[in-house]
Amino acid sequence: MSSLLFYTDANEAIVVTDTLLHYSVDTPPGYASKAIAIPHIRMIIAGTGSALLFSRWIGLVNNQGFALDVDAVDAHAPQELQALWSELNRHLPALRDQSATIYHFGISDDSGKVHGLAYRSGSDFKSERLDYGLGVKPELIDKAGIDWHTFPSCSADIMRAQGRQEDRKSKDRVYIGGSVEVVHLTRSGFSIYSLGGLA
């Protein structure tokens, strides 16, 4: 998986992803949504790295009875993600060369505020609270020429700049493409829309 942009404050979470799935130069690319709204929990799940872990995790969270809000999911997420990752690695040895990060953005029932959390395979899926503000993955080194104050409208410009940056890498390259999808969460609900293609 590739580009993930997000903005959070106490009242909202805006998550923007591209849709390109790139497995190897030997297989044709595919497309998928990489940020999914789960309205009954008032939460967005997004992922980078392994698309298989992301897809399986969405299904597990959506079908769990304990999933009342982002905080309830957080209480179980590290152990559940560790178990799922171990299972996937047992059945698919090629995953051992991949990494994965799962992101949760949701409204806490206790505080009424947006909480953002990350769970990284490199940290054994330990729960990591995200600071409010703008997050850009992969990190963009040259930020020139982008009107950051218009986020999320400037997301396609950010992703194109990320793509140019990644194209210069000889290894560990992230592939970015397809279309730009936005999932916006506020206390009153969700907005989900596309900002068009990246071609």
C-alpha distance (Angstrom), angle and dihedral (degrees) to the residues before:
residue distance angle dihedral
M1 . . .
S2 3.74 . .
S3 3.82 139.8 .
L4 3.80 120.5 34.1
L5 3.80 122.2 174.3
F6 3.79 122.9 176.7
Y7 3.78 139.9 172.8
T8 3.79 122.4 -166.0
D9 3.75 137.4 176.0
A10 3.81 131.1 157.0
N11 3.81 91.8 -77.5
E12 3.80 107.6 37.6
A13 3.78 147.9 20.2
I14 3.81 122.5 -153.6
V15 3.81 114.5 -169.8
V16 3.81 120.7 -173.9
T17 3.80 126.5 -175.0
D18 3.77 139.9 167.8
T19 3.81 117.9 -123.9
L20 3.83 104.3 -135.1
L21 3.80 118.8 123.5
H22 3.80 111.5 -163.7
Y23 3.80 118.6 180.0
S24 3.80 103.1 165.9
V25 3.78 142.2 -34.3
D26 3.81 87.3 -97.6
T27 3.80 96.0 60.9
P28 3.79 129.3 59.2
P29 3.80 116.6 -108.8
G30 3.77 122.3 -104.3
Y31 3.79 134.6 -163.5
A32 3.79 133.5 -125.3
S33 3.78 142.3 157.2
K34 3.80 109.2 -98.8
A35 3.80 99.3 -170.9
I36 3.79 118.2 53.9
A37 3.80 128.1 -169.5
I38 3.80 117.1 -138.6
P39 3.82 101.6 -167.9
H40 3.81 99.7 -173.9
I41 3.84 89.1 61.1
R42 3.84 94.2 35.8
M43 3.79 88.7 -126.5
I44 3.81 142.6 127.5
I45 3.80 120.7 -147.3
A46 3.81 117.9 -160.5
G47 3.77 132.5 171.0
T48 3.77 145.8 -165.9
G49 3.78 127.5 -165.1
S50 3.79 116.5 18.7
A51 3.81 111.1 41.5
L52 3.80 89.6 -166.5
L53 3.81 93.7 60.0
F54 3.82 90.3 46.8
S55 3.81 93.2 51.5
R56 3.78 94.1 46.4
W57 3.81 92.4 46.1
I58 3.80 93.0 53.5
G59 3.79 89.8 54.7
L60 3.80 93.2 48.5
V61 3.81 94.9 48.6
N62 3.79 93.4 44.7
N63 3.81 91.7 53.9
Q64 3.82 100.7 41.9
G65 3.78 119.3 109.0
F66 3.82 92.0 -151.0
A67 3.80 92.0 61.2
L68 3.80 100.4 105.3
D69 3.81 98.1 138.8
V70 3.81 141.9 -21.5
D71 3.82 91.7 -77.6
A72 3.82 94.0 52.1
V73 3.80 89.9 50.2
D74 3.81 90.1 48.3
A75 3.81 91.2 56.4
H76 3.82 89.9 63.1
A77 3.81 103.6 25.4
P78 3.84 102.3 90.4
Q79 3.82 95.1 52.8
E80 3.82 93.8 40.3
L81 3.82 92.8 48.3
Q82 3.82 91.6 47.5
A83 3.82 90.4 52.2
L84 3.82 93.3 45.9
W85 3.83 92.8 46.9
S86 3.82 91.1 49.5
E87 3.80 91.1 49.7
L88 3.81 92.6 49.0
N89 3.81 91.7 47.8
R90 3.82 91.3 51.4
H91 3.79 92.0 54.0
L92 3.81 98.3 35.7
P93 3.82 111.6 36.9
A94 3.83 91.0 -176.4
L95 3.82 88.4 71.7
R96 3.80 89.3 70.4
D97 3.81 87.2 78.0
Q98 3.80 92.4 53.3
S99 3.77 134.3 75.6
A100 3.77 129.5 -150.0
T101 3.77 138.0 -161.4
I102 3.80 124.6 -169.6
Y103 3.81 119.4 -159.9
H104 3.81 126.6 -160.2
F105 3.79 123.3 -165.7
G106 3.77 116.6 178.7
I107 3.77 148.9 137.3
S108 3.79 115.0 -94.8
D109 3.79 115.0 -131.2
D110 3.82 89.6 -149.6
S111 3.80 101.2 49.8
G112 3.81 101.3 19.4
K113 3.82 87.2 -133.5
V114 3.79 131.0 119.3
H115 3.79 113.6 -99.7
G116 3.80 122.2 -163.2
L117 3.80 121.4 -162.0
A118 3.80 136.5 176.8
Y119 3.80 129.7 -157.1
R120 3.82 114.6 -166.2
S121 3.80 126.2 -166.8
G122 3.82 88.7 -142.5
S123 3.82 88.9 61.1
D124 3.82 94.5 43.3
F125 3.82 88.3 -103.8
K126 3.80 93.7 -67.1
S127 3.81 111.0 174.8
E128 3.82 110.6 -101.3
R129 3.82 120.2 -172.4
L130 3.81 111.9 -138.6
D131 3.79 121.0 -138.2
Y132 3.79 119.2 -121.7
G133 3.78 115.3 -97.7
L134 3.78 137.0 60.8
G135 3.81 122.2 -29.5
V136 3.82 122.8 -166.8
K137 3.83 121.5 -169.8
P138 2.96 120.1 -144.0
E139 3.77 91.2 30.9
L140 3.79 111.8 -112.1
I141 3.81 113.0 -131.9
D142 3.83 99.8 -172.5
K143 3.82 107.5 47.8
A144 3.82 95.8 170.2
G145 3.79 120.0 129.5
I146 3.82 97.0 22.8
D147 3.81 121.4 115.4
W148 3.82 95.9 -140.8
H149 3.82 92.7 -179.2
T150 3.81 90.2 70.2
F151 3.82 95.3 62.1
P152 3.01 124.9 177.7
S153 3.82 90.5 23.8
C154 3.82 90.2 61.1
S155 3.82 92.8 53.7
A156 3.81 95.1 105.7
D157 3.83 89.5 53.4
I158 3.82 90.4 50.4
M159 3.79 92.0 48.9
R160 3.79 93.3 48.1
A161 3.82 89.1 51.8
Q162 3.82 89.9 48.2
G163 3.80 89.1 50.1
R164 3.82 92.6 52.2
Q165 3.80 89.7 48.3
E166 3.82 92.6 49.4
D167 3.82 92.6 45.8
R168 3.83 88.3 65.1
K169 3.82 92.5 59.0
S170 3.79 120.4 98.9
K171 3.83 93.9 -160.7
D172 3.82 139.3 16.4
R173 3.78 88.6 29.3
V174 3.79 120.0 172.6
Y175 3.81 115.3 -142.0
I176 3.81 116.4 -141.3
G177 3.78 125.9 -173.7
G178 3.76 149.3 100.5
S179 3.78 114.8 77.0
V180 3.80 135.4 -28.9
E181 3.82 114.2 -110.3
V182 3.80 126.1 -169.4
V183 3.80 128.7 -159.8
H184 3.82 113.0 -173.3
L185 3.81 121.7 -170.7
T186 3.80 125.9 -167.2
R187 3.80 131.7 157.2
S188 3.80 88.9 -93.1
G189 3.81 94.8 55.4
F190 3.80 144.7 -88.7
S191 3.80 137.2 -43.3
I192 3.80 117.0 -164.0
Y193 3.81 120.7 -175.1
S194 3.79 145.8 142.1
L195 3.80 127.0 -114.9
G196 3.82 91.6 -160.1
G197 3.78 135.6 -106.3
L198 3.80 130.8 -32.2
A199 3.82 97.5 -140.6
